[in-house]
Amino acid sequence: MSHGISGLDRESGIAANLVTASLVLVASKLGLPVSTTHVAVGAIGGVGADTGRLDRRALGTILLSWLLTLPAAATLAWSLARIG
């Protein structure tokens, strides 16, 4: 992820990992379902935006795939349920 979204040096990589770990731990304590991958992508995107190395096209592609995944999965599941 880090190569496609933003180039990370040691400090920004540590920051992204600490943010990811913190958010996942807090969400777990609160019983909130979060995707570690989604949180990590957000943290890497945030660090990339701060350092000016964010590849907006790569991040946009990831966000688009996330937006399309839910309705595509729902449509496929509905179609398969109708067949069965």
C-alpha positions in Angstrom: 0.0 0.0 0.0 2.7 2.5 0.9 4.4 2.4 -2.4 1.2 3.1 -4.4 -0.4 5.7 -2.2 2.6 7.6 -0.9 6.3 7.1 -0.5 7.0 6.7 3.2 10.3 7.4 5.0 10.9 5.8 8.4 9.2 8.6 10.5 6.1 8.8 8.3 5.8 5.0 8.2 6.0 4.8 12.0 3.4 7.5 12.3 1.0 5.7 9.9 1.5 2.4 11.8 0.9 4.1 15.2 -2.3 5.8 14.0 -3.5 2.5 12.5 -2.8 0.5 15.7 -4.4 3.2 17.9 -7.6 3.5 15.9 -8.0 -0.3 15.6 -7.5 -0.7 19.3 -9.9 2.0 20.2 -12.5 0.6 17.8 -12.0 -2.8 19.3 -12.6 -1.5 22.8 -15.8 0.2 21.6 -16.9 -2.9 19.8 -16.9 -1.1 16.4 -16.2 -3.2 13.3 -13.4 -1.6 11.4 -11.1 -2.9 8.6 -7.5 -2.7 9.4 -6.7 -2.3 5.7 -9.1 0.6 5.5 -7.6 2.3 8.5 -4.1 1.7 7.3 -4.9 3.2 3.9 -6.4 6.2 5.6 -3.3 6.7 7.8 -0.9 6.3 4.9 -3.0 8.8 2.8 -3.0 11.3 5.7 0.8 11.0 6.1 1.2 11.3 2.3 -1.0 14.4 2.3 1.1 16.0 5.1 4.4 15.3 3.3 3.1 16.3 -0.1 3.8 12.8 -1.6 0.2 11.6 -1.9 -0.7 10.0 -5.2 -4.2 11.1 -5.5 -4.9 8.9 -8.5 -3.9 5.7 -6.6 -5.9 6.8 -3.6 -8.9 7.6 -5.8 -8.7 4.2 -7.4 -8.8 2.5 -4.0 -11.7 4.6 -2.8 -13.6 3.9 -6.0 -13.1 0.1 -5.5 -14.4 0.4 -1.9 -17.5 2.2 -3.1 -18.2 -0.3 -5.8 -17.5 -3.4 -3.6 -20.6 -3.2 -1.4 -23.2 -2.9 -4.1 -21.5 -5.4 -6.3 -21.3 -7.9 -3.4 -25.0 -7.3 -2.5 -26.1 -7.7 -6.2 -24.1 -10.9 -6.6 -25.5 -12.3 -3.3 -29.0 -11.4 -4.2 -28.6 -13.0 -7.7 -27.3 -16.2 -6.2 -30.0 -16.3 -3.6 -32.7 -16.0 -6.3 -31.2 -18.9 -8.2 -31.0 -21.2 -5.1 
